[in-house]
Amino acid sequence: MTRPDRKSLTLFGLILFQAFCLAFFLFDVIEDFAGLYDASVPYGHFLPEAGATLGMAIGLAFETRYLIRLLRKQAHMERGLGVAAGELATLMEDYFRKWGLTAAEADVAAFTIKGYSITEIAGLRGSAEATVKTHLNAIYRKSGAQGRGQLVSVLIEDLMRAPLVSGEKPMGQGALAEGAGAKG
């Protein structure tokens, strides 16, 4: 279970405050209702107060239900995002293996897909830019891609075709992947 964010905690605090106010008004209405029998409380005062308290109770119930629903939806979306991220990592590893990339090439390919420039990749890997360019040329040759955009599109295409949660891997659905099998 994920930790609730600041906004959720604030809403929860407001709901608790409203529950406290509701309890206060509810006790006041009960006290006023008891006063109806001895005529110390007029109906003109009791009925609007009882209606307002009832409205507050209904509103509080809906707000609480809505907050719980939102928190569940947020948790579900976070799980889905985690599954998608894991699926992307698995898909990348599968393609790298299928294309026959070396460990260094797979590393460079992962950084390239994440959007890093050649200079940034060289800095992260502690290698020369020429080495990164050599790895990129090998990656493009082995994958059949013409450049970074096409390399990324292979992964995105397969992710969009595959359900987020499945027992099957979406390998081999992209056009480049099928073409690369004949080259690799």
FENKA-V593223 format. One record per residue. OMEGA is omega in whole degrees, -180 to 180 (NA if undefined). Layout:
OMEGA ; OMEGA
//
This chain:
-179 ; 178 ; 179 ; 180 ; -176 ; -179 ; 179 ; 179 ; 178 ; 178 ; 178 ; 177 ; 178 ; 178 ; 177 ; 178 ; 178 ; 178 ; 176 ; 178 ; 179 ; 179 ; 179 ; -179 ; 179 ; 177 ; 178 ; 179 ; 179 ; 178 ; 178 ; 179 ; 177 ; 180 ; 179 ; -176 ; 179 ; 175 ; 177 ; 179 ; 179 ; 178 ; 180 ; 177 ; -174 ; -174 ; 178 ; 180 ; 178 ; 178 ; 179 ; 179 ; 177 ; 178 ; 179 ; 179 ; 179 ; 179 ; 179 ; 179 ; 179 ; 179 ; -180 ; 180 ; -180 ; 179 ; 179 ; 179 ; 179 ; 180 ; 178 ; 179 ; 178 ; 179 ; 179 ; 180 ; 178 ; 176 ; 179 ; 178 ; 177 ; 178 ; -180 ; 179 ; 178 ; 179 ; 178 ; 179 ; 179 ; 179 ; 179 ; 180 ; 179 ; 178 ; -179 ; 179 ; -179 ; 180 ; 180 ; 179 ; 173 ; 180 ; 180 ; 179 ; 178 ; 178 ; 179 ; 179 ; 180 ; 178 ; 180 ; 180 ; 178 ; 175 ; 179 ; 177 ; 179 ; 179 ; 180 ; 179 ; 179 ; 179 ; -180 ; -177 ; -178 ; -180 ; 180 ; 178 ; 179 ; 178 ; 179 ; 179 ; 177 ; 178 ; 180 ; 177 ; 178 ; 180 ; -179 ; 179 ; -177 ; -178 ; -177 ; 180 ; 178 ; -179 ; -177 ; -178 ; -180 ; 177 ; 179 ; -177 ; 177 ; -178 ; -179 ; 180 ; -180 ; 178 ; -178 ; 179 ; -174 ; 173 ; -179 ; -178 ; 178 ; 177 ; -178 ; 175 ; -177 ; -177 ; 170 ; -178 ; -178 ; -178 ; -180 ; -179 ; -180 ; 179 ; -178 ; -180 ; -180 ; -178 ; -169 ; NA
//
